[in-house]
Each structure stands twice: as C-alpha cells, then as structure tokens.
Amino acid sequence: MNHDLRDHLLAEAAKLADEYPVDLAQAVDLGIRRLRRRYIAATIVSVAVVAALAVAVLVFRAMSGPFPWVVSAETDSPSATSPAPQSPTGSTSASPTTAPPRQPLATGLRIDPASATIPAGLTRALSALLVLDDGSSISPAQVEVRWRVSWTSSNAKVAAVDDRGTVTGIGPGTATVTAVATDPNGIAFSATSRITVGPPLPVSIHLKPLALSLYKGGPPGQLTASVTMSDGSSQPLSGGLWASSNPQVATVDSQGSVKAVAPGTCTVTASQGGLTSSPATITVYVLS
C-alpha cells in the first residue's frame, strides 16, 4: 500500500476517534460480546460432539462383547482376571451382563439306604448321593466335576463292600460301611450306613439220586434232599414236602423213601418254603 495513503487513512481514523469517542467504545463492546457468544456456542458444540462419541463407543463395546472386567457372583467387585465362579457341579457363570442362575452347592454326602439287613451270602447295592444346599441329592456320576467315591467296611468278616458300593453279607453280625466322596480340589464328604447280616437263607433244594430203578414187590428206594444256603453251605432238608407225580406207579413218604406200586415211570420232588427241587425220575419194573 502507498505510504502516503496509509498515513492519510490513519490520520482520518484518529480524527474520527477524537470526534466520536462514544461510538467507538460501543463498537468495541459490541465486538467483544459477539466474540464471547461465538466462543460459548463453539464450546457447547464441542462438548456435545465428545459426549456423542463416548456413547457410540460404549454402545459398540456392549454389542461386540463383554467389558474387560467380570463381576464375581461371590464378591460383587470388579476383577480384570478372575474367572466366573464355578459350582461343585462344574458349571460357570453365563454372561456378565445378566445375573446367571445360581448353581446349588454340595454340602455333604449321604448313603441310601442309611441302614440295611441282608442274609449271609446275599448282596445289597448302596448309593452315595451328594447333598446340595437346596435340599436335593444327586449322584456324583451325574455332575460334570468328577467326584471320586471310595467305600470301606468296618468289619470285612461281617460285610464286604466293593468299589461300586455293593455290600455282600459274609457272616452274622453288624458292620458300618463308609463312603467318602472327593472332588479334584480335595474337598471331601463322608457318610455311613449300618449293615446287619443275618443267618443265610435257603436258595435251592437238590435230590440224590436223580434216577431210581425199583421192582414191584421189591425193597423201597431212598432219595435224599439237601438244601443249599445263600452263603454256599448245605444242610439236609428237614420237614419238607415230598410228592410223587403218579402214586399209582410209586409212592414216597416224608423221609424220601420210595415204594414201587406198578410198572411205569413217574417223578418225585421235594419242596419247602417256596423252593422245589428238580425231579428225580422213578422207573418201576416187574420181576421176571
């Protein structure tokens, strides 16, 4: 710009400022207020944009997956590395954004039945059941966490127990069977069952011999009956019922003595307490 022209304009501006000082002050004040309003408006717009961006980020993170912290169902405090709590049945918390269903916890063990009476030589199956804090019971084999169950007997001469909880009566008396359930973390529960072993029961009747040949008019034949007991022992039949399938061929008395009546064939059986022996075949001949 021409220096003479610039000096002339500055001189004119100074003259006008001297002549109209009030108008100049008003113009400056008006300019300042306009600048303030523009600054405040720009600040409000900036804050709104930042808030919108923050909301958008939160919505995106919520839709993409869980936040980097997990709230423990037990402590209700954020933990960046702690896994979701695990119940004794092996299930874990589902989602940190919703309250997972509470899994029942194992609080003890019981044996079903809690007591039993069995004859010597027979067996009885016992079941070990985890007792949960909701009052229900469940077999350790039905949960995801592998529980190891061990069985012992206080007197193996009375009752023996295998690793599946099957008890065998050995001899008359009383024994206590104990079950111990242990999880992989070493948590263990135990329970007992009182087992009473009674005398053995008869399980079968056997005749000897199983075939007998007689002659009409000749001497009688003799059958013997023995009873096999549940413990494997054997004893003679006492007070049993003897019967012939055809008394017109041969008869039998209460002692197992068989008498020939007429030529032919029949069978003889002995029975007692709901047990019946296998038949013995009786053949009667005529003396020539």
C-alpha positions as CSV (number, residue, x, y, z in Angstrom):
1,M,0.0,0.0,0.0
2,N,1.2,3.6,-0.7
3,H,2.7,5.0,2.4
4,D,1.1,8.4,1.8
5,L,-2.3,6.8,1.5
6,R,-1.8,4.8,4.7
7,D,-0.7,7.8,6.7
8,H,-3.7,9.7,5.4
9,L,-6.1,7.0,6.5
10,L,-4.6,6.7,9.9
11,A,-4.8,10.4,10.4
12,E,-8.5,10.3,9.4
13,A,-9.1,7.5,11.8
14,A,-7.5,9.3,14.6
15,K,-9.6,12.4,13.8
16,L,-12.8,10.4,13.8
17,A,-11.9,8.8,17.1
18,D,-11.4,12.2,18.7
19,E,-14.7,13.5,17.3
20,Y,-16.9,10.4,18.1
21,P,-15.3,8.6,21.1
22,V,-18.7,7.1,22.3
23,D,-19.5,5.4,19.0
24,L,-16.0,3.8,19.0
25,A,-16.4,2.4,22.6
26,Q,-19.9,0.9,21.7
27,A,-18.5,-0.7,18.6
28,V,-15.6,-2.3,20.6
29,D,-18.0,-3.5,23.3
30,L,-20.4,-5.0,20.7
31,G,-17.5,-6.8,19.0
32,I,-16.4,-8.3,22.3
33,R,-19.9,-9.6,23.2
34,R,-20.2,-11.2,19.7
35,L,-16.8,-12.9,20.2
36,R,-18.0,-14.3,23.6
37,R,-21.2,-15.7,22.2
38,R,-19.4,-17.4,19.3
39,Y,-16.8,-18.9,21.8
40,I,-19.6,-20.2,24.1
41,A,-21.5,-21.7,21.1
42,A,-18.3,-23.4,19.8
43,T,-17.6,-24.8,23.3
44,I,-21.2,-26.3,23.6
45,V,-20.9,-27.9,20.2
46,S,-17.5,-29.4,21.1
47,V,-18.9,-30.9,24.4
48,A,-21.9,-32.4,22.6
49,V,-19.7,-34.0,19.9
50,V,-17.4,-35.6,22.6
51,A,-20.4,-36.9,24.5
52,A,-22.0,-38.4,21.4
53,L,-18.7,-40.1,20.5
54,A,-18.4,-41.6,24.0
55,V,-21.9,-43.0,23.9
56,A,-21.2,-44.5,20.5
57,V,-18.1,-46.2,21.8
58,L,-20.0,-47.7,24.8
59,V,-22.8,-49.0,22.6
60,F,-20.3,-50.6,20.2
61,R,-18.4,-52.3,23.1
62,A,-21.7,-53.6,24.6
63,M,-22.8,-55.1,21.2
64,S,-19.4,-56.5,20.4
65,G,-18.8,-58.5,23.7
66,P,-18.4,-58.2,27.4
67,F,-16.4,-55.5,29.1
68,P,-12.9,-56.3,30.1
69,W,-14.0,-56.9,33.8
70,V,-16.2,-59.6,35.2
71,V,-18.2,-59.1,38.4
72,S,-17.8,-62.0,40.7
73,A,-21.1,-63.6,41.9
74,E,-19.5,-64.1,45.3
75,T,-17.7,-60.8,46.0
76,D,-19.7,-58.3,43.7
77,S,-16.4,-56.5,43.0
78,P,-14.8,-55.9,39.5
79,S,-11.9,-58.2,38.7
80,A,-10.0,-58.0,35.5
81,T,-8.6,-61.5,35.5
82,S,-10.8,-63.6,37.8
83,P,-12.8,-66.3,36.0
84,A,-16.5,-66.7,36.5
85,P,-17.3,-68.6,39.7
86,Q,-17.7,-72.4,39.4
87,S,-20.2,-74.6,41.3
88,P,-19.3,-78.1,42.6
89,T,-21.3,-79.4,39.7
90,G,-18.9,-77.8,37.2
91,S,-21.0,-75.1,35.6
92,T,-19.7,-71.5,35.3
93,S,-21.5,-68.1,35.2
94,A,-23.1,-67.4,31.8
95,S,-22.9,-63.7,31.0
96,P,-21.6,-60.7,33.0
97,T,-24.4,-58.5,31.7
98,T,-27.2,-60.8,33.2
99,A,-27.4,-62.5,36.5
100,P,-26.7,-66.2,36.0
101,P,-28.9,-68.8,37.6
102,R,-27.4,-69.9,40.9
103,Q,-26.0,-73.4,40.9
104,P,-26.6,-75.5,44.0
105,L,-23.5,-76.3,46.1
106,A,-22.6,-79.6,47.6
107,T,-22.8,-79.5,51.4
108,G,-22.5,-83.2,52.3
109,L,-22.9,-86.8,51.4
110,R,-25.5,-89.5,52.3
111,I,-25.9,-93.2,51.7
112,D,-29.1,-94.7,50.5
113,P,-30.2,-96.7,52.4
114,A,-28.8,-95.5,55.7
115,S,-29.2,-99.0,57.2
116,A,-30.0,-102.4,55.8
117,T,-30.3,-106.1,56.8
118,I,-29.2,-108.8,54.5
119,P,-28.8,-112.6,54.9
120,A,-25.3,-114.0,54.8
121,G,-24.2,-114.7,51.2
122,L,-26.6,-112.2,49.6
123,T,-25.8,-108.7,48.3
124,R,-27.3,-105.2,48.6
125,A,-26.4,-102.2,46.5
126,L,-25.8,-98.9,48.3
127,S,-25.8,-95.5,46.7
128,A,-23.7,-92.5,47.6
129,L,-25.5,-89.2,47.0
130,L,-24.2,-85.6,47.2
131,V,-26.4,-83.4,49.4
132,L,-26.9,-80.0,47.9
133,D,-27.7,-76.7,49.7
134,D,-31.2,-76.6,48.1
135,G,-32.1,-79.8,49.9
136,S,-31.9,-82.1,46.9
137,S,-29.5,-85.0,46.3
138,I,-27.6,-86.1,43.2
139,S,-25.3,-89.0,42.3
140,P,-21.7,-87.9,41.9
141,A,-21.7,-89.6,38.5
142,Q,-24.3,-87.1,37.3
143,V,-22.3,-83.9,37.7
144,E,-19.6,-82.5,35.4
145,V,-16.9,-82.4,38.1
146,R,-15.5,-85.8,38.6
147,W,-16.0,-86.9,42.2
148,R,-14.1,-90.0,43.3
149,V,-16.1,-92.2,45.7
150,S,-14.4,-94.8,47.9
151,W,-16.0,-97.5,50.1
152,T,-14.8,-99.3,53.2
153,S,-16.3,-101.7,55.7
154,S,-15.5,-101.6,59.5
155,N,-15.7,-105.4,59.6
156,A,-15.0,-107.4,56.4
157,K,-15.8,-110.6,58.2
158,V,-19.4,-109.5,58.6
159,A,-19.9,-107.4,55.5
160,A,-17.7,-106.7,52.5
161,V,-18.1,-103.8,50.1
162,D,-16.7,-103.3,46.6
163,D,-15.7,-100.1,44.8
164,R,-19.3,-99.6,43.5
165,G,-21.0,-99.8,46.9
166,T,-22.3,-103.4,46.6
167,V,-22.3,-105.0,50.0
168,T,-22.1,-108.8,50.5
169,G,-23.1,-110.4,53.7
170,I,-20.3,-112.7,55.0
171,G,-21.4,-113.7,58.4
172,P,-23.9,-112.8,61.1
173,G,-23.2,-109.5,62.9
174,T,-23.1,-105.8,62.3
175,A,-20.7,-103.6,60.3
176,T,-20.5,-99.9,59.3
177,V,-20.0,-99.2,55.6
178,T,-18.4,-95.8,54.9
179,A,-18.4,-93.8,51.7
180,V,-16.0,-90.9,51.0
181,A,-16.6,-88.6,48.0
182,T,-13.7,-86.4,47.0
183,D,-13.6,-83.7,44.2
184,P,-10.5,-82.7,42.2
185,N,-9.8,-79.8,44.6
186,G,-9.6,-82.2,47.6
187,I,-12.9,-81.3,49.1
188,A,-14.3,-84.4,50.7
189,F,-17.6,-85.5,52.3
190,S,-18.3,-88.8,54.1
191,A,-21.4,-90.8,55.1
192,T,-22.1,-94.2,56.7
193,S,-24.6,-97.0,56.5
194,R,-25.3,-99.6,59.2
195,I,-25.3,-103.1,57.8
196,T,-26.8,-106.0,59.8
197,V,-26.1,-109.5,58.4
198,G,-28.5,-112.3,59.4
199,P,-28.4,-116.1,59.0
200,P,-28.2,-117.5,55.5
201,L,-31.4,-118.3,53.6
202,P,-32.2,-121.5,51.6
203,V,-31.8,-120.8,47.9
204,S,-32.3,-124.3,46.3
205,I,-33.1,-128.0,47.0
206,H,-31.3,-130.9,45.4
207,L,-32.2,-134.6,45.3
208,K,-29.9,-137.6,45.0
209,P,-30.0,-139.7,43.1
210,L,-31.9,-138.1,40.2
211,A,-32.8,-141.5,38.8
212,L,-34.0,-144.5,40.7
213,S,-35.0,-148.0,39.4
214,L,-37.3,-150.2,41.5
215,Y,-39.0,-153.5,41.1
216,K,-42.6,-154.2,42.1
217,G,-42.6,-156.2,45.2
218,G,-39.0,-155.4,45.9
219,P,-37.4,-153.2,48.6
220,P,-38.1,-149.5,48.5
221,G,-35.6,-147.0,47.2
222,Q,-34.3,-144.0,49.1
223,L,-33.9,-140.4,47.9
224,T,-32.1,-137.7,50.0
225,A,-32.7,-134.0,49.8
226,S,-30.2,-131.2,50.7
227,V,-30.7,-127.5,50.9
228,T,-28.1,-125.1,49.6
229,M,-27.9,-121.9,51.6
230,S,-27.2,-118.3,50.4
231,D,-23.7,-118.4,51.9
232,G,-22.9,-121.5,49.9
233,S,-23.3,-124.0,52.7
234,S,-25.5,-127.1,52.5
235,Q,-27.8,-128.9,55.1
236,P,-30.2,-131.8,54.9
237,L,-33.8,-131.0,54.2
238,S,-35.9,-131.1,57.3
239,G,-39.7,-131.0,57.3
240,G,-40.0,-130.7,53.6
241,L,-42.9,-131.9,51.5
242,W,-42.4,-135.0,49.2
243,A,-44.6,-135.7,46.3
244,S,-45.0,-138.3,43.5
245,S,-46.3,-137.3,40.1
246,N,-48.1,-140.7,39.9
247,P,-48.8,-142.6,43.1
248,Q,-50.2,-145.5,41.1
249,V,-46.6,-146.1,39.9
250,A,-44.6,-145.2,43.0
251,T,-45.3,-143.5,46.3
252,V,-42.9,-141.5,48.6
253,D,-43.1,-140.8,52.3
254,S,-41.9,-137.8,54.4
255,Q,-38.5,-139.3,54.7
256,G,-37.9,-139.7,50.9
257,S,-38.5,-143.5,50.9
258,V,-39.9,-144.5,47.5
259,K,-42.1,-147.7,47.2
260,A,-42.9,-149.3,43.8
261,V,-46.6,-149.9,43.1
262,A,-46.9,-150.8,39.5
263,P,-44.7,-150.9,36.4
264,G,-44.2,-147.5,34.8
265,T,-42.4,-144.2,35.2
266,C,-43.0,-141.2,37.5
267,T,-41.2,-138.3,39.1
268,V,-40.6,-137.4,42.8
269,T,-39.9,-133.9,44.1
270,A,-39.2,-132.3,47.4
271,S,-40.3,-128.7,48.3
272,Q,-40.0,-126.3,51.2
273,G,-40.6,-122.6,51.7
274,G,-41.5,-121.9,48.1
275,L,-38.5,-123.9,46.8
276,T,-39.0,-127.1,44.8
277,S,-36.2,-129.5,43.8
278,S,-35.5,-130.7,40.3
279,P,-37.5,-134.0,39.8
280,A,-36.0,-137.4,40.4
281,T,-37.1,-140.0,37.8
282,I,-38.5,-143.2,39.2
283,T,-38.8,-146.3,37.0
284,V,-40.6,-149.4,38.3
285,Y,-40.1,-152.8,36.7
286,V,-41.7,-156.2,37.2
287,L,-39.5,-159.0,38.4
288,S,-39.4,-161.7,35.8
